[in-house]
Amino acid sequence: MAKEIITLQDLEVFKADLLKEIKALMDGRLQQNKKWLKSYQVRELLGISAGTLQTMRINGTLPFSKIGGLIFYDADLVNEVMSKGKR
């Protein structure tokens, strides 16, 4: 049975990877619990540009609410649009 030596660098790489995965999981949970999303969050979720998001607003694909100068999107409706795009 061969023995492996774990170096300090190996542990540091493991720690960085673990923290990155935990952060990704936490970010996902926080976004799932949000009721309203801002434009940049919707663009990240859908992987689209600002122009495409504007087109979706204009043609009614993605309903929105505007308060002052800020545009908000219902997270449930964004998830619905994402589900329709799945193949």
SERO-4910 file (N, C-alpha, C, O; in steps of 0.05 Angstrom, whole numbers):
BEGIN
 pado doro    nc1    nc2    nc3   cac1   cac2   cac3    cc1    cc2    cc3    oc1    oc2    oc3
  Met    A     17    -23      0      0      0      0     18     25      0     34     29     18
  Ala    A     15     41    -20     31     65    -23     20     87     -5     -4     91     -2
  Lys    A     38    102      7     30    125     24     34    151      9     53    154     -6
  Glu    A     15    169     12     17    195     -1     23    216     20     13    215     43
  Ile    A     39    235     13     46    257     31     30    281     22     30    289     -1
  Ile    A     15    292     41     -1    316     35     15    340     44     24    342     67
  Thr    A     19    359     26     35    382     32     17    405     41     -8    404     38
  Leu    A     29    426     52     15    449     60      1    462     36    -21    472     38
  Gln    A     14    462     13      3    473    -12    -22    457    -20    -42    469    -29
  Asp    A    -21    430    -17    -45    414    -23    -69    422     -5    -91    424    -15
  Leu    A    -63    427     20    -85    435     39    -96    462     32   -120    467     34
  Glu    A    -78    481     23    -87    507     16   -105    507     -9   -125    521    -10
  Val    A    -98    490    -28   -114    487    -52   -141    475    -45   -162    484    -55
  Phe    A   -141    455    -28   -166    442    -19   -184    463     -5   -208    463    -10
  Lys    A   -172    479     12   -187    499     27   -200    519      8   -223    526     11
  Ala    A   -184    528    -11   -195    548    -31   -218    536    -47   -238    550    -51
  Asp    A   -215    512    -56   -236    498    -71   -261    494    -54   -283    499    -63
  Leu    A   -257    486    -30   -280    482    -11   -295    507     -6   -319    508     -6
  Leu    A   -280    529     -1   -293    554      5   -308    565    -20   -330    576    -17
  Lys    A   -297    560    -44   -310    569    -68   -336    554    -72   -357    565    -79
  Glu    A   -336    528    -67   -360    512    -69   -381    520    -48   -405    521    -55
  Ile    A   -373    525    -24   -392    533     -3   -404    560    -10   -429    564     -7
  Lys    A   -388    578    -20   -398    605    -28   -419    602    -51   -439    615    -50
  Ala    A   -413    585    -70   -432    581    -92   -458    570    -83   -479    578    -92
  Leu    A   -457    551    -64   -481    540    -53   -497    561    -37   -522    562    -40
  Met    A   -484    577    -22   -497    597     -6   -509    619    -25   -532    628    -20
  Asp    A   -495    627    -45   -505    647    -64   -531    636    -77   -550    651    -81
  Gly    A   -530    611    -85   -554    599    -97   -578    599    -79   -600    604    -87
  Arg    A   -574    593    -54   -596    593    -34   -606    621    -30   -631    625    -27
  Leu    A   -589    640    -28   -597    668    -23   -614    677    -47   -634    691    -43
  Gln    A   -606    671    -71   -621    680    -94   -648    666    -96   -667    678   -105
  Gln    A   -649    641    -88   -674    626    -88   -694    638    -68   -718    637    -73
  Asn    A   -685    650    -47   -702    661    -27   -711    690    -33   -729    700    -20
  Lys    A   -698    703    -52   -705    730    -59   -731    730    -75   -735    713    -92
  Lys    A   -747    750    -69   -772    753    -84   -768    770   -109   -779    764   -130
  Trp    A   -752    791   -106   -747    810   -128   -718    810   -136   -700    809   -118
  Leu    A   -712    811   -162   -685    811   -172   -680    837   -187   -698    847   -200
  Lys    A   -656    847   -187   -648    870   -203   -639    861   -230   -634    837   -235
  Ser    A   -637    880   -249   -630    873   -276   -604    857   -279   -603    837   -294
  Tyr    A   -583    865   -264   -557    851   -267   -559    822   -258   -546    805   -268
  Gln    A   -576    817   -238   -580    790   -228   -594    773   -248   -588    750   -252
  Val    A   -614    785   -261   -629    770   -282   -611    764   -305   -612    742   -316
  Arg    A   -595    784   -313   -576    779   -336   -557    756   -329   -551    740   -347
  Glu    A   -547    755   -304   -529    734   -297   -543    707   -297   -532    687   -307
  Leu    A   -567    706   -286   -582    680   -285   -588    670   -313   -585    646   -318
  Leu    A   -597    687   -330   -605    679   -357   -581    678   -376   -584    666   -398
  Gly    A   -559    690   -369   -536    691   -387   -541    708   -412   -534    700   -434
  Ile    A   -553    731   -408   -561    748   -430   -549    776   -427   -539    783   -405
  Ser    A   -549    791   -448   -538    819   -448   -560    838   -439   -584    831   -437
  Ala    A   -552    863   -433   -571    884   -425   -591    889   -448   -615    893   -442
  Gly    A   -582    888   -472   -600    893   -495   -621    871   -498   -644    877   -503
  Thr    A   -613    846   -494   -632    824   -495   -652    826   -472   -676    821   -477
  Leu    A   -643    834   -449   -662    837   -426   -682    859   -433   -706    857   -427
  Gln    A   -673    881   -445   -691    903   -453   -711    893   -473   -735    900   -471
  Thr    A   -702    877   -492   -721    866   -512   -742    849   -499   -765    849   -506
  Met    A   -733    833   -479   -752    816   -465   -773    832   -450   -796    824   -447
  Arg    A   -764    855   -439   -783    873   -426   -803    885   -446   -827    885   -441
  Ile    A   -792    894   -468   -809    907   -489   -830    888   -500   -853    896   -503
  Asn    A   -821    864   -507   -840    845   -520   -857    830   -500   -874    813   -508
  Gly    A   -854    835   -474   -871    823   -454   -862    795   -445   -877    782   -430
  Thr    A   -839    786   -454   -830    759   -446   -824    758   -416   -829    737   -404
  Leu    A   -815    780   -406   -807    781   -378   -820    806   -364   -810    828   -368
  Pro    A   -841    802   -349   -854    824   -335   -835    836   -315   -817    823   -304
  Phe    A   -839    862   -309   -822    877   -291   -838    898   -276   -860    905   -284
  Ser    A   -826    908   -255   -836    931   -241   -815    952   -240   -791    946   -235
  Lys    A   -823    977   -244   -804    999   -243   -811   1017   -220   -833   1028   -218
  Ile    A   -791   1022   -203   -795   1040   -180   -772   1060   -181   -749   1054   -179
  Gly    A   -781   1085   -186   -760   1105   -191   -745   1098   -216   -757   1094   -237
  Gly    A   -719   1097   -214   -702   1089   -237   -694   1060   -236   -679   1052   -254
  Leu    A   -704   1045   -217   -695   1017   -214   -717    998   -226   -741   1003   -222
  Ile    A   -707    978   -239   -725    958   -250   -722    932   -235   -699    923   -230
  Phe    A   -744    920   -226   -744    895   -211   -760    874   -226   -779    880   -240
  Tyr    A   -751    849   -222   -764    826   -235   -772    806   -213   -757    801   -194
  Asp    A   -795    794   -216   -805    774   -197   -788    749   -202   -787    738   -224
  Ala    A   -775    739   -181   -757    716   -183   -772    691   -193   -760    675   -208
  Asp    A   -797    688   -185   -812    664   -195   -816    665   -225   -815    645   -238
  Leu    A   -822    689   -235   -826    692   -264   -800    688   -279   -800    677   -301
  Val    A   -778    697   -268   -752    692   -281   -746    662   -282   -737    652   -302
  Asn    A   -752    648   -260   -748    619   -260   -766    605   -280   -758    585   -292
  Glu    A   -790    616   -283   -808    605   -303   -797    608   -331   -798    589   -348
  Val    A   -786    631   -337   -774    636   -363   -750    618   -367   -746    607   -389
  Met    A   -734    613   -346   -712    595   -348   -721    567   -354   -709    553   -370
  Ser    A   -743    558   -341   -753    531   -345   -763    528   -374   -760    506   -385
  Lys    A   -775    548   -385   -785    547   -413   -762    543   -432   -766    531   -454
  Gly    A   -739    554   -425   -716    553   -443   -702    526   -442   -684    520   -459
  Lys    A   -708    509   -423   -695    483   -420   -704    465   -442   -727    466   -452
  Arg    A   -686    447   -451   -692    428   -472   -688    400   -463   -692    381   -478
***
